[in-house]
Amino acid sequence: MRRREFLGLLGATVALPIAARAQQAGKVYRIGLLSGSSAIGPLDARSKSLTSGLAKRGFVEGRNIAFEQRWADGHLDRLDAFAAELNTAKVDVIVTYGYPAALAAKTSANGTPIVISGAGDPVATGLVEGLSRPGGNLTGVTEVSTELSAKRLEILRDAVPNLRVVAMLWNAADLGMTLRYRAAEDAARVLGVKVQTLGVREPNDFDEAFAAMTRQPPDAILMVSDALTVLNRKRVVEFAAANHLPTIFETAALVREGGLMSYGPKQSDIGDRVAELVTHILRGTRPADLPLELPTRFEFVINLKTAKALGLTLRPALLDRADEVIE
């Protein structure tokens, strides 16, 4: 059931130049989609809202836009070649999902406008010069990762009595996600929670992470989402269920698949903001003149069925804070 929506930081808004408001009549714009993950998955809501967001702004697939899609399915070494293909194909703009895809586009498609999402802190990773003036040919939607990491840990502490140790699972080969993990680690230190560090770099590493948690069981698991961890999400959810471990994720889709809780930007909103930035670019605005946007809406989701299966009784006050409770 839907409760209320958390409001976050306001994103920057940019007015369209009057001379650029009418797209070229009869032109079919080509939009490249680049991701280290798969075409269908927990972040699919973001892609769907991109399509619907473009349509409500006058760009309709099959009429005046066409998509060129490249999905690496977890094989991140393919991203540079895919980005170069999109650049050679002369797409009008490339939309990327995740830091590896954003870096590949910046490196191998530097002549094409780029709109990023889910890439962590783009300033800290060197993707842009600054949020308000990104420079180069790249803009997009960023996250407030430090604040969100602290919020997720606070939610875990409210949900799990005597929370002492949290296992943090993230892709150690992804700089954007490593920085997000470090923000979570700093937040845990402030909250007096110990961290069990579980960095993975490939699918086989998950077995080692599970073995580590079996030897030294944590009180809960926090998973940082990227192409690798999302593609292996079912293994994480199944391990947590088998070992009665509460979990918190960044996106609601993983809670609907059996995770306990999530807190993060509303994914459909991210897609819509990306659509807005793509629209500005297709109508003539340079990416360098488009400040990166921050999420404005967040959602907290609880799977009550999972809580009951774990034997975990959640306080009514915590349930009241949720935007959605799956029963």
N, C-alpha and C positions, 0 to 999 in steps of 0.2 A: 504494500500500500504506500501511496505517495504521501509524504508529510510536508516538508518545507525544503527550500533550497538554500544552501549556504552561499552567501555572496562573498566574492573575493576582490582582488585588486582590479580596478578598472583598466581595461585595455585602451591603448591610444587609438584615436579615430583620425582618419585622414580624408579630407575632402577631395573629390575627384576634380581634376582640371576640366573646366567647362568644354574646352575644345576636344577633349578625349572621351566624352560621355557616350557618344554613339559609336558602337562597334562597326567595323567595315561591313557594308551590306554584301551579303552573298558569301562572305569568307567563312570557312570552317577552321576554327582554331584547334590546335592540337596540344593536348595537355599530357605530359609524361608523369606517370606515377612510379615511384621507386621506393622499394622497401626491402629490408633484409629478412622480413617475415614472409608469410604466405598471404594469398589474396583473400582468403576467407578465414576469419578467426575472431578473437575477442575484440579486436580494434576495428572490426568491419563497420560498426556504427559510425566511425569517423569517416570512412570512405563513402558510406551511403549519404551521410549528411553533407559531404562535399558535393556530391552529385545534385542533391536536392537544393543545396544552397546556391549553386551555380544556376540551376533552373529558375529559381525565383528572382534571380538577377538578370535573366534574359539569355543565359547560355545553356542550351538544351542539347543533351547528347543525341546524336543522330540528325540534328538540324544544323547547329552552327558550332558544335564542339565534338571532338573525337578524342578518345583516350588511348595512349600508348602505355601499356603496363609492363613493368619488369619487377618480378618478385623473386628474391634469392632463396626463399625457403630455408633460411638458416645458413646458407653457404655465403658468408659475407665476402669471401674472396671474389665473388662474381660481380660485386656492386660496381667496381670501377669500370669494367667492360660494359655493364648495362648502362651506366651513366654516359659513357662515350657513345654508345649506340643512340641514346636519346638525343645527344648533342648533334650527332651526324644526321639524324633524322630531321633536325631543325624544328623540334617542337617549340611552341611559343612560350611554355613555362614548364618547369619540373616541380612537382610536389613530392617531398620526401617524408618518410616515416622513420624516425629513429636517427641517432647520431651517426652510425656508420654510413647510412644512405646519404645523409646530409653532407658528410665529409667527401664521399665519393663524387657527389654531384658538384661540389665546390672545386674538387681537384680535376675531375675529368670532363666536366661540362661547364667550364667557366665562361663560356660565351652565351649561356642561356640563363634567363631569370629563374631563380629558385625560391620556393616557399617551403619552409621546414616546419615540422611538428614532431613532438615527442623526442627531441634531441638533447634534452637536459639543458644545462646553462650554456648558451651559445657564445657568451663572452668568455667564460672561463675555459672553454674548449678551443677558443680561437676561431670559431666560425665567423664571427662578426666583430667589428670594432667596438660597438656599443649598442644598447637597446634602442635608444632614440635615433641614432644615426648609424645604421648597420654598415654602410659603405658597401662597395662591390656590387654584386648582382644577387644578393641573398637577403631575404626577410622571412617572416613567419610568426609562429606562435610559440612562446617559451613557457616555462613553468616556474613556480615559486618553490623550488625543490626543498630548500632548507626548512621553510615553514611547514610544508606538507609532511616532511619526514618526522618532525617533532609532533605534529598533530596525530599521525598514525600511531606513534609510540604511546602517546597519551591515551588514545582510544584503546590500545591493547592493555594498558595498565588499568583502565577502568573496567575492562571486560574480564581480565584474568586476575583473580586474587593472588596476592603475593608474587607478582611477576618479578623475576630476578634475572633471567637469561633469555635473550631473544636471538634466535638464529637468523642472520641476514644472508639471503641468497641473491646473488647478482652476477652479471656477466663481467668478469674481470678483464676481458679483452675489449670492452666498450668503454672508452674514456668518459662519455657522457653519463653512463650508468655508474661508473666508478666514483665520479664526483657526487652523484646522488647518494650512493652508499656512504661516502664519507660524511655527508651532511646528516644522514641518519645515525651514523656512529657518534657524531658530535652531540646530537640531540639525546641519544641514549645516555651518554656520559652525564649530561646535565640532569637527566631524570633519575640518575642513580641505577641504571639498568646495565648489566653486562652484555657484551655482544659476542656471539659465536660467529666468527667470520667464515663464510662459505662462498668464496668466489669460484665461479665455473667459467670455462672457456669453450667447451664442446659438450655434446650430449653425454658422452661417457663419464664426464666429471660429476654428473648428478648422482651416480651410484656411490662415488666417494663421499659426496656431501651427505647422502642418506646414511652411509656407514658411520660418519662422524657424529651425526645426531643420534644414532642408535647407541654408540659408545657413551656419549655424554648428552643425554636428552635435554633439550632446552625447554623453556616453558611456553614458547610460541615461536612462530615463523613469520618474518617479514620478507616478502619477495619483491625485488625491484624489477619492473617490467621492461623487457626489451625483446628483440626477435628471438634470441636463444631461450630465455626463460619462458616466454609466452608459448613457444612451440613445444616446450616440455612441461607445460602447466599441469596437465592431467597427472603426470607422475608425481608432481609436488602435492597436488590435492589428495591423491590416493595415499601417498606416504603419510601425510598429516592425519588423514582419517584413520588409517590403520594404527597409528601411534598416539591417537587422541591428542593431537597438537592443534591448538587454535592458530588461525592464520589471518593475516591482513595483507591485502593486495592494493594495487593502485587504481584498478578499473573494476567496475561493477560486473562486467561480463564474467570474470573469474569467480565471483561469488555466486552467480547464477549457475555455474558449473560445479558448485560444491564447496567453494571456499567459505570461510566464516564471515569475513568482513572486508570492506574496501572503503577507501577514502581518497578522492582525487578529483581532478577536473572532469566535468561532464563531457564525455567523448563526442557526443553529437554536437555540442557547442564548439568544440575544437574544430571539427570539420566545417562548420558554418563560418567560423572566423577565417579559416584557410580559404574558403570560397570567396569571402570578401576581398582578401588580399589578391587572390588570383584575378578577380574581376578588375581590380585597380590596374594590375599589370596588363591584362588584355586590352584595357582601354587607354593604355599609353603611359602609365606612371612607372618610373624606374624603381626597382626594388630598393635602391639606396635611399630613396626618399620616403620609404614606408617604414616607420618605426615598428620594431617587433612588438607584438601584443601579448598581454598576460591574460590568463583565464579569468573569467568573471563569475562563473558558476561552478560550484563543487557539489559532489553528492557523496553521502555516507550511506552505505547499504549493508544490511545484516541478513544472513541466512539463518533463520531461526531453526529450520530443520537440522542444519549442521550443528548448531549449538546444542540441540537436544541429543543428537547422536554422540556428541563429545561429553555429554553429561554436564554441560556448562549452563548454569542459570545466570542469565543476563539481567541486570538490574533494570526496572521499569524506566528509570531516568535515562539510561543509555538507549533503550529502545525508542523512547520519545524523541531523542535527538536524530534518529535515522530518517533519511528521506524515503527509504524503501525498506520494508521488512518482508523477506520471503518466508512464507509460512507453509 
